[in-house]
Amino acid sequence: MEPSWLVLMCQSCELAFGKSRCGKDLHCPHCNHSESKILSRHMDANEASDAVSVANVPPEIRHQLATWIKKQPRDISGSESVDGYTILSKASDEDGLITLDSLKKALSALNSPLDAEAFAEEASAEGELLRVAPNCWKRA
């Protein structure tokens, strides 16, 4: 089975971000630049997210962060899993825009314990959202 997630480094802003291998748009979610290089390939979004986090911290603490991430539990007990597609669908308006408030409402409606800001940042890092204004995103 081939890895389905890529971790890329933007050639312009030099920030790492994740993208699904199936995605056609490889623009940087931070600056919308189109040129990037592949840093790594991963089997799932969690692995890719961890790699993005590690790549975007100063080199002096990368090893510490990588070690800390490996020790963290992946499962949130007592909460029902809600997929990102459902959250983004509920939060999108008719123009495909997603605001921080619409994310909060969607997460609340789905009884999700996720933090809206953290969800938006991770979705941006994974290439699912593109920032169009402060606290406003568009689906990639």
Order of alpha helices (4+ residues) and beta strands (2+ residues): beta-beta-beta-alpha-alpha-alpha-beta-alpha-alpha-beta-beta
